[in-house]
Amino acid sequence: MKVVRGLIAPAVIALALVTITGCGQSVDEMVLNPNTKEELIDRLLTENIGKEQIMERLTTDPEDKVELAETLFRDTSIKALAIEKLAADKSYRPELIKALMADPATRLAVAEAIAADENGRREVQAALQTPLKK
């Protein structure tokens, strides 16, 4: 009887290990499986720690920042949000104005938009009446 137990116990353990390893997915399999990938992303984004780690990894390397920005700017809603954030940031506003004024077509479009707006037109007329600062 002891001999039978000695043979059955390792067989049962081996069978259990084979079953456990056969059911598990490797990390590569999880990443390549679209359903699992979505689940992983959803889980990471729902956890604040996951969000912070993702943002740290995406924003530490300048090349990653550029790639992320180029990817996001394909979405028009992100463009509108970026423009809104840039315009609201008073420290960046002079740079934004310089960028708009540098391109003649953009400068003309801004001038036309201001001239078409009644309040904007009044502000420009008032500004033109005051002498330039030296």
C-alpha positions, 0 to 999 in steps of 0.5 A: 500500500505504501508503494502505491501511495508513493507512486500516486502522490507524485502523479497527482502533484504532477497532474495538478502542476500541469493543469495550473501551468496550462491554464495560466497565460503568460504576460505576452499572451495577455498583451497580445490578446485584445480583450485582455489588453483592454482589461489590463488598460481599464484596470490600470486606468481605474487605479490612481497608482496605475495612472501615475505610473503610466504618466511617469513613464510616458512623460519622462523621456522627451521622445516619448512625450513627442510621440504621445503628443503626435498621437493625441493630436490626431484627435480633434477634441484633444486639439481643442483641449490643448488650445484651451489649456494653452490660452488659459496658461498666462505664462505661455500666452506670449509664446502662443501669441508669437506663434500665431503672429509668426505665420502671415496666414494665421495673422490675417485670419486672427485680424479678420476674426477680430474685425468681424467681432464688434467687441473685438473691433472696439478693443482694437480701435481703442488700442490703436488710439493709445500711443505705443509703449517705448 
